[in-house]
Amino acid sequence: MAVRAPFDDPRWSALRRVPATTARGDISELLRGAERGDRVVITRSGKPVVAIVPLTDLAVLLHEDSSAEPEMMGKISRRALSTDENTIDFDELVGGGGGAAAEPQDRINALLLLARDHRAVEDLFEQFEKARGPSAKERLARRICTHLKIHSMIEEEIFYPALRGKIPDDDLDEAYVEHDGAKVLINEIEAGSPDDAFYDAKVKVLKEQIEHHVEEEEKVRGNIFQQARASDVDLEALGEQMIARKAELMAQAQSGALAPAALVTLQHERA
């Protein structure tokens, strides 16, 4: 697969660069950074040789390159997503918990993708709480909002519809309403600035709403993830659809074309 390396593009100069000798000792931290959305260029003798980037960047590359093998994205994705065992228990997420290891998977699993999204935004909220200065807070708040908008869209467009009729409607309806409650704050935060009254409070309440939503999806007994695993939904095929759509939305976000969060259930807010 031919990969263009436009090192003369001014956007490259804004990326953090790490010498290969340093990267060897810091690889775990670099991988965690990529999970949070950071991009790092590894250099040798001062010249860029490789980059560590988020999985969504890889998805965009493979999606745009027509010469990429169809199976490549899933195989690379699975290995990348299972790299940091401290972040997610892969076996449990794909149904191999309880002591029995799951069979090796070549393709991404929808639940694994969503769970890693949850961990990433949890980390962003933690960074926001520690941030000092309005510029740092605004940057993190906007990353949180973009992350949540994309996450909610792939759930509402692909994941939830695939589960309709497979799990109780009430559980899905509640998830949609919880999304809309969060979207109201997301749009408020994106339209505001750290100088606005209640800015930090809005981010804090958004964090609390997301924590509750994550509990409902993947942590409490009988959660949506457990029900999805017990259904006949092809979670690997669903994961492939979701990561392709996520790549499209990430590209929109990077170009500034990602629209404000659209409400689905709060009719009066849309009027």
Backbone torsions as a table, in degrees:
resi	resn	phi	psi	omega
1	MET	NA	123.7	179.9
2	ALA	-77.3	130.3	-179.8
3	VAL	-121.3	124.2	177.5
4	ARG	-80.3	136.5	179.9
5	ALA	-122.7	81.7	-175.3
6	PRO	-78.0	70.6	-175.5
7	PHE	-68.7	-14.2	176.4
8	ASP	-83.8	-6.6	176.8
9	ASP	-65.7	128.6	-177.9
10	PRO	-59.3	-21.6	179.4
11	ARG	-65.1	-25.9	179.3
12	TRP	-65.7	-34.0	-176.1
13	SER	-66.2	-19.8	-179.3
14	ALA	-83.6	-11.8	-177.5
15	LEU	-82.0	146.5	176.3
16	ARG	-67.7	138.1	179.7
17	ARG	-117.8	136.7	-178.0
18	VAL	-130.7	127.5	176.6
19	PRO	-62.3	147.5	-178.8
20	ALA	-58.3	-36.4	-179.8
21	THR	-64.0	-34.5	177.5
22	THR	-76.6	-39.5	-176.8
23	ALA	-60.5	-32.8	-178.5
24	ARG	-58.7	-38.8	-178.9
25	GLY	-85.9	-15.6	-175.8
26	ASP	-112.5	18.9	-171.1
27	ILE	-61.2	-38.3	-179.7
28	SER	-62.7	-44.0	179.0
29	GLU	-66.8	-37.1	178.3
30	LEU	-65.3	-38.9	178.4
31	LEU	-67.2	-40.8	177.0
32	ARG	-63.4	-37.4	177.2
33	GLY	-62.6	-41.6	178.2
34	ALA	-62.8	-35.5	176.7
35	GLU	-62.9	-31.5	180.0
36	ARG	-83.8	-4.9	179.4
37	GLY	105.0	4.4	179.4
38	ASP	-76.6	152.4	177.3
39	ARG	-125.1	130.9	-177.1
40	VAL	-131.5	134.6	175.8
41	VAL	-100.5	126.6	177.4
42	ILE	-92.9	130.4	-177.4
43	THR	-115.0	153.5	172.0
44	ARG	-131.4	123.7	-175.5
45	SER	56.1	34.6	177.1
46	GLY	82.7	-2.8	-178.4
47	LYS	-107.0	137.3	178.5
48	PRO	-63.4	133.0	178.6
49	VAL	-123.5	-27.6	-178.2
50	VAL	-161.1	159.3	178.3
51	ALA	-128.2	144.4	171.6
52	ILE	-105.6	114.9	-172.8
53	VAL	-132.7	164.2	177.1
54	PRO	-62.5	156.5	-179.5
55	LEU	-59.1	-33.4	-179.1
56	THR	-64.6	-32.3	175.5
57	ASP	-63.4	-41.9	178.0
58	LEU	-62.7	-41.0	-179.9
59	ALA	-61.9	-39.9	177.9
60	VAL	-62.6	-44.5	-179.7
61	LEU	-59.7	-48.4	-177.7
62	LEU	-70.7	-32.2	178.9
63	HIS	-67.1	-37.5	-176.1
64	GLU	-83.1	-23.5	-176.7
65	ASP	-90.0	107.0	-175.6
66	SER	-69.3	-13.9	-179.9
67	SER	-86.0	-4.8	-178.8
68	ALA	-68.3	139.4	177.9
69	GLU	-68.4	139.8	-176.0
70	PRO	-56.6	-33.6	-175.7
71	GLU	-85.2	-11.2	-170.2
72	MET	-62.1	-45.7	-173.7
73	MET	-60.6	-44.7	-178.6
74	GLY	-64.7	-41.7	-178.1
75	LYS	-66.2	-45.1	178.5
76	ILE	-65.2	-40.4	-177.0
77	SER	-61.2	-44.1	-177.3
78	ARG	-62.3	-43.5	179.9
79	ARG	-66.3	-41.6	-179.1
80	ALA	-64.8	-39.8	-175.6
81	LEU	-73.6	-20.6	-177.9
82	SER	-101.9	16.3	-175.6
83	THR	-71.1	-45.5	-172.5
84	ASP	-102.5	96.5	-174.7
85	GLU	-69.0	-15.6	177.8
86	ASN	-76.0	-16.9	-177.8
87	THR	-86.9	-46.5	-176.2
88	ILE	-146.5	140.4	172.3
89	ASP	-83.3	101.0	-175.1
90	PHE	-60.6	-46.1	-176.7
91	ASP	-58.7	-41.8	-179.4
92	GLU	-66.0	-40.5	-176.9
93	LEU	-66.5	-32.9	-179.6
94	VAL	-94.8	12.7	172.2
95	GLY	96.4	12.5	-178.0
96	GLY	-103.9	20.1	-178.3
97	GLY	-72.2	-174.7	178.3
98	GLY	75.4	22.4	174.5
99	GLY	101.8	-26.8	-179.5
100	ALA	-92.9	126.0	-179.8
101	ALA	-72.0	142.8	178.8
102	ALA	-72.6	153.1	174.5
103	GLU	-65.2	146.5	179.1
104	PRO	-56.8	141.4	-179.0
105	GLN	-117.5	134.6	176.8
106	ASP	-90.9	-25.4	-174.2
107	ARG	-112.7	155.0	-178.7
108	ILE	-66.6	146.9	179.1
109	ASN	-104.8	135.5	-177.2
110	ALA	-56.1	-40.5	-177.5
111	LEU	-68.6	-37.5	177.6
112	LEU	-64.2	-43.7	178.8
113	LEU	-59.9	-46.8	-178.9
114	LEU	-67.1	-40.9	-179.3
115	ALA	-64.2	-39.2	178.4
116	ARG	-67.8	-34.2	172.5
117	ASP	-58.6	-43.7	179.6
118	HIS	-60.0	-46.3	-179.4
119	ARG	-63.3	-38.6	-177.8
120	ALA	-65.1	-43.2	-178.2
121	VAL	-73.3	-31.2	174.0
122	GLU	-59.8	-40.8	178.8
123	ASP	-66.4	-38.8	178.9
124	LEU	-64.5	-41.2	177.0
125	PHE	-62.0	-40.0	179.0
126	GLU	-63.8	-40.3	177.3
127	GLN	-64.0	-38.9	179.4
128	PHE	-61.6	-42.5	-178.8
129	GLU	-63.1	-28.9	-178.8
130	LYS	-92.5	-10.6	-174.2
131	ALA	-66.7	146.2	176.8
132	ARG	-124.1	131.0	178.6
133	GLY	99.1	142.2	-176.3
134	PRO	-63.3	-36.0	-177.9
135	SER	-66.3	-41.9	179.0
136	ALA	-66.0	-41.1	179.3
137	LYS	-64.4	-43.2	-179.0
138	GLU	-65.2	-41.5	178.9
139	ARG	-60.1	-45.8	-178.9
140	LEU	-69.4	-39.8	179.2
141	ALA	-61.8	-39.8	179.3
142	ARG	-69.1	-36.1	175.3
143	ARG	-64.7	-41.6	177.5
144	ILE	-59.4	-47.3	-176.9
145	CYS	-65.1	-43.2	178.1
146	THR	-62.5	-45.2	179.1
147	HIS	-57.8	-46.6	-176.6
148	LEU	-70.3	-36.3	177.5
149	LYS	-62.5	-46.0	-179.4
150	ILE	-66.5	-43.1	179.7
151	HIS	-60.4	-45.7	-178.7
152	SER	-66.2	-33.4	-178.9
153	MET	-69.0	-42.7	-180.0
154	ILE	-70.6	-28.3	174.7
155	GLU	-70.2	-47.1	-174.7
156	GLU	-73.6	-31.4	-178.5
157	GLU	-84.7	-30.4	-171.0
158	ILE	-126.0	-54.0	-171.4
159	PHE	-68.6	-55.7	-177.9
160	TYR	-61.8	-45.2	178.3
161	PRO	-59.2	-34.4	179.7
162	ALA	-67.9	-25.2	-179.2
163	LEU	-92.1	-10.8	-178.6
164	ARG	-62.3	126.3	-176.1
165	GLY	89.2	-10.8	179.6
166	LYS	-102.0	-27.0	177.2
167	ILE	-132.0	165.6	-177.0
168	PRO	-56.5	135.4	179.2
169	ASP	-58.6	-35.4	-178.2
170	ASP	-58.3	-38.8	-179.1
171	ASP	-65.7	-41.9	179.6
172	LEU	-70.9	-41.3	179.5
173	ASP	-60.4	-41.5	178.9
174	GLU	-63.5	-38.0	179.6
175	ALA	-64.0	-41.9	177.5
176	TYR	-61.3	-44.2	-178.9
177	VAL	-65.6	-40.3	177.3
178	GLU	-62.0	-40.3	175.8
179	HIS	-57.2	-47.8	-177.0
180	ASP	-63.7	-37.5	176.7
181	GLY	-60.3	-40.6	178.0
182	ALA	-70.1	-36.5	-177.4
183	LYS	-63.8	-34.2	177.9
184	VAL	-58.6	-46.0	178.8
185	LEU	-69.7	-38.8	179.3
186	ILE	-57.7	-48.2	180.0
187	ASN	-65.4	-36.2	177.0
188	GLU	-64.2	-44.5	-178.1
189	ILE	-66.4	-43.9	-179.1
190	GLU	-65.0	-32.6	-178.9
191	ALA	-82.2	-10.1	-176.2
192	GLY	-106.9	-163.2	178.8
193	SER	-150.3	162.6	-178.7
194	PRO	-58.5	-18.4	179.0
195	ASP	-79.0	-13.7	-178.2
196	ASP	-72.0	148.7	173.8
197	ALA	-62.5	140.0	175.1
198	PHE	71.8	10.1	-177.9
199	TYR	-59.6	-54.6	179.9
200	ASP	-61.9	-37.5	-179.7
201	ALA	-63.9	-38.3	178.8
202	LYS	-64.8	-41.6	178.2
203	VAL	-65.0	-39.4	179.4
204	LYS	-64.5	-44.4	179.6
205	VAL	-66.5	-37.1	176.0
206	LEU	-60.3	-43.4	177.7
207	LYS	-57.9	-44.2	-179.4
208	GLU	-65.0	-39.0	178.0
209	GLN	-64.2	-42.5	-179.4
210	ILE	-67.0	-39.1	177.9
211	GLU	-58.9	-43.8	178.4
212	HIS	-64.0	-42.7	-179.2
213	HIS	-62.6	-42.4	178.5
214	VAL	-63.3	-40.2	176.3
215	GLU	-56.1	-45.8	-177.7
216	GLU	-66.5	-33.8	-175.5
217	GLU	-82.2	-37.2	-170.6
218	GLU	-137.3	0.6	-172.6
219	LYS	-121.7	-39.7	-177.8
220	VAL	-75.1	161.2	179.0
221	ARG	-61.7	136.1	179.8
222	GLY	73.6	24.1	-176.7
223	ASN	-67.4	169.6	-176.3
224	ILE	-61.5	-39.0	179.7
225	PHE	-62.7	-43.8	178.5
226	GLN	-60.9	-43.0	179.8
227	GLN	-66.2	-36.5	178.3
228	ALA	-65.3	-40.7	178.4
229	ARG	-63.4	-33.9	-178.0
230	ALA	-80.8	-9.8	-178.4
231	SER	-86.3	178.7	178.5
232	ASP	-96.2	15.3	178.7
233	VAL	-69.7	134.8	177.6
234	ASP	-78.8	95.4	-174.2
235	LEU	-71.0	-26.0	177.4
236	GLU	-71.5	-46.1	177.6
237	ALA	-62.9	-38.7	178.7
238	LEU	-63.7	-40.4	179.0
239	GLY	-61.7	-38.8	178.9
240	GLU	-63.5	-42.4	177.7
241	GLN	-62.7	-42.5	-175.6
242	MET	-68.0	-40.3	-178.7
243	ILE	-71.9	-31.4	176.1
244	ALA	-65.9	-43.7	178.5
245	ARG	-66.7	-38.1	178.9
246	LYS	-62.8	-38.7	177.8
247	ALA	-61.8	-42.2	177.8
248	GLU	-60.8	-44.8	-177.6
249	LEU	-69.1	-36.2	176.4
250	MET	-63.3	-39.7	178.0
251	ALA	-63.3	-40.0	176.5
252	GLN	-62.0	-43.8	-179.1
253	ALA	-62.4	-42.6	-178.3
254	GLN	-66.2	-28.1	179.2
255	SER	-91.2	-0.6	-179.4
256	GLY	79.3	14.9	-175.8
257	ALA	-100.0	2.2	179.9
258	LEU	-76.1	121.9	-174.4
259	ALA	-74.9	164.1	172.4
260	PRO	-56.7	156.7	-178.8
261	ALA	-61.9	129.6	-178.4
262	ALA	-93.0	128.4	179.9
263	LEU	-80.1	143.3	-177.2
264	VAL	-109.1	-37.7	-170.8
265	THR	-112.9	-21.6	-176.6
266	LEU	-89.8	83.3	-171.8
267	GLN	-58.7	-41.8	-176.6
268	HIS	-66.4	-26.3	178.9
269	GLU	-74.5	-24.6	-177.9
270	ARG	-87.6	-15.6	-175.5
271	ALA	-71.4	NA	NA
